[in-house]
Amino acid sequence: MLKHRLIFGTLMTVLFAAVVLLDGWLDGSISKSVDDRPVQASLLCCLFAVLIVPGQFELSGMAKAKGLTIFKFPSIVFSIAVATTLYWPRLFDASIEAYLALVGVATMSGIFLRHYLAYRTNNVITNCGANFLSIFYLGFFACFALSLRIEYGVWPFLMFIAVVKLADIGAYTAGSLWGKHKFSPKISPGKTWEGMAGAVIFAIVSSVLFAVVFAIMSWQAAVVFGVAFAFIGQLGDLLESMLKRDARQKDSSSAVPGFGGVLDVIDSPLFASPFAYLFFTMICR
């Protein structure tokens, strides 16, 4: 299990980094030969949209296990619309406030209408609540990750992703090898304080390396970033574990060998993205 997790984790990391770097080269973010485009992160927006699709299917499966219904098509569309909030107004030179108002109205009315067509007035609160939760979880959180990339560039974005995911790898590795003391036995029995120590070490090392090599922030700030996001990332993992435990599922699916589902891969950076956006806003402005 550890072997598969390390192999597929490394492959996914390399592939994701390649997409982000290609995206940065295409829009001029990291290339002196290409002028900075007024619209950034087009390729990354497409990747996020692709990941939201299986993410919604996995959330739908959890909801179904609890007797709830997530309407896949509208939830996918609205999740993508929310996630790309900063992209479309820049593409069409429109107001972000107007875009948010439009998406908000469309989401509320669209979900309620879809529910009425399927179930009339039965289970409105529970079903619509599940749909809004799925859109918030995948759309709202992802919006901050894309905003971080668009506003602060490729390297800060990659620093954030690397710190959170390497913390995951550090936690899993240390926990598998030396884990004895349970970190959160009621939510995720596999997590240990030894694993948490591994997460902190991996996060600090990767954070300081990115900060120094790419001149993103001081090494002192990078240490704070590493420690903070080792814990925040693990909280994101616990949040998804709560959903899985409620649905009585070990993994969100079996789509990714060694990890489970797409949600099992993206849960940590997804939850941590608003905190990362706030951190960079305070440090880099």
N, C-alpha and C positions, 0 to 999 in steps of 0.2 A: 504494500500500500504506500509506504513512504517512498519507495523507488519510483512508482508510477506518478506519485504526486510531484516529486522533484523533476522528473523528466518532462511531464506535460506542463508543469508550472513554468519551467524554463522555456519551453517551446512557445507557450502562449505569451510570455513576457517579451521574448525576442520579436515575435510577430507583431504584437501590439506596439512595441517601440518603433518597429520599422514603419508601420502605418502612420504613427504620429510624426516621425521624422520626414517621411515622404510628404505628408500633409504640410508640414512646416516649410519644406523646400518649394512646394508648389505655390504656396501663398506668400513666399518671400520672408517668412519669419526667421529662417536660419540660413538664407542664401544671399550673398552679396550680389550675385548675378541676376537676381529676380527682385524687382521692386516690391515693397510691401503692398499686398492687396488690401483694398478697403474692407473686403469681406474675408474673414479668417476661418480656418478649421472646417472647410467644406467636407473633406474626406472623413474627418473625425465625426462630424454630424451624421454622415451616412453610416458609419460603424456603430454609433450609439443607437441609431434607428434599427439597425439589424439586431442588436443585442436586446432591445426592448421587446421584440416579437416573442422570442422563446421565454423571456422573463415573464411576460404576461401569461403565456400558456402555463408556466409553472405555478404562478400565483393562482391562476384559475383552477388548477388541479388541487391546490391546498384548500381553496374556498369550497370546491365541490365536496371535498372530504368532510366539510362542516355543514353541508346542505345549503351552501350559498352559491350564487351564480355571478360570475364575472363575464360581462359581455365582451368577448375578445376583440372584435373589430373596432368598436368605438373606443374601448380602453387603450388599445394599441395606438390608434390615431391621436387621441388626446394626450397620451403619455409622450409621444414624439413631439407633438406641438408644444407641450410645456417644456420638455427637455431642451428644445432648440429656441427658447425664448429670445436669446440675445442674437441669434443668427439671422432670422428672417427680417426683423426691422432694419438691420444693417444692409441686407441684400436689396431690399426695396425702398430704402431710405425713408422708413416710416417711424412712427412713435412707438417706443416700447410700451408705454402706458396703454395706448390704443390696442396694441397687439394683445397685451395681457387681458384687457377687458373683453376683447373678442373671444379669446380662447376660454376665459372663465365662463362667459355666457354660453358658449357652444358646449363646453363640457357639462355644465349643470343641466342645461335643457336637453342635451343629447342623451345623457345617461337616464334621466327621468323618463324621457319619451321612449327610449328603448325598453326600459323596464315595463312601462305601461302597455306597450304593444305585446310583450311576452306574458306578463303576469297580472295586468291590470293593477289593482290596489293591494295585492298580496305581497307581504314581505318587503315592502318598499324600503324601510329603514335599513334592514340588514343587507339586502342585495345592493342597494345604491351605496350604502356605507362601504361595502367590500370593494365596489368599483372605484369609489373616490380614494380609498386607501391605496389601491393598486396604482392609480394614476399619480398620487402624491409620492408614493415610494419610488416608482421608476422614473417619473417625469420631473418632479420638483427637485429631488436630490441630484439627478443627472444634470439638471439645468446649471447647478453650481460648478460641476466638473467642467462642462463646456465653457462656462463663463470664465473660469480660471484659465483655461487654454486660450480663449479669445482675448482676454484683457491683459494677461501677464506673459503669454508666450509659451513656447514649446518646453523649455528647460524647467521652469517652475512646475508646469503640469506633470512632466515626467518625474520630477523629484517627488511630488506628492504621490503619484501612483507607485513609484518604486519603494518609497518608505513604507506605505501601507501594505503592499503585497509582500515585500521582503520581511516585514514584521509577521505576516501570516506564516511565511515559510519558516522563520525563526521559531515561532510559537509551536508549529507542528513538529519541527525537527527536535527541538529541545524537549517538548512534551512527550514525544514518542520514545526518546532515548532515556530521559531521566525523570519524567513526570510522576509525582507521587501525591502531592497535595492539591486537592481539587480547588479550582478557581470559582466555578459556578455549577455545583453538582445538580441543582434543580433544573437548570436551563440547558446546560451543555456539559454532561458528565466527563467528557474527554478533555476538557480544558484544565490546565494545572498552573500553579504559580511558577513552576520551573519553566513551563512553556512561555508564560508571560515574561519571564526574565530573558528568554531567548528572543522574544519579539522586541523587547526594548533594545537589546544589544544590536540586533540586525538593523533596527530602525535608526539608531544613532549613527552607526557606521555609514549607512547609505545616505542619510541626511547630510552628514558633514562632508562626505565626498562630493555630492552634488553641489552643495553650497560653495565649497572651495573651488572646485574645478570650473564651475560655470558662473562664479561670482554672483550668486543669487542673494545671499544674505551672509551675515557674519557666522563664524563657526559656533559662537555661543548661542545665537538664535537657532542655529541648525540643531544643536543638542536639545534645546527646548522643544523644537518641532518634532524631533525623533521620538522623544519620550512621550509627548502628548499624543502623537498619532499612532504610536504603538498601542496605547490604551483605547483611543477613540476607534481605531480600526477593529479591535477585538470587541468593543461594544456593538459595532455594526454587525459583526458576526453573531453575537448573542441575540440581537434583535431578530435576525432571520431565523435563528434557532428557536426563538419563541413561536414564530409562525409555524415552523415545521413541527414542533412538539404539540402545538394545539391541533394540527392536522394529523398527528400521529405518523409523521414521515421522517425517515432518517435523513434523506437528501431531497432537494427540490425536484430532481430527476436524475437520470443516469447518462445525461448527454456528454459529460466531460469526464473521461477516465481519471480515477484518482481523486476527483473533487466532488462529483455529483452532478448538479445542474448548473446552468448559467448563473442563477442567483447565488449559488454557493461560491462562485468565483468573484462576482462583482459586489457582494454584500458589504464588504469592508470599505472599499473606496467610495461606494455609493453613499453610505451613511456619513462617511467622513468628509465628503466634498464641501458641504456648507461651512464646516469648521475650517477647512483648508482655505476656502475663499476669504473668510474673515481674517485668518492669520496673515495671508499675503496682503490683504487690504491694509492691515495695521502695520506690517513690517516694510512693505515695498512702496508705500505712498508717503 
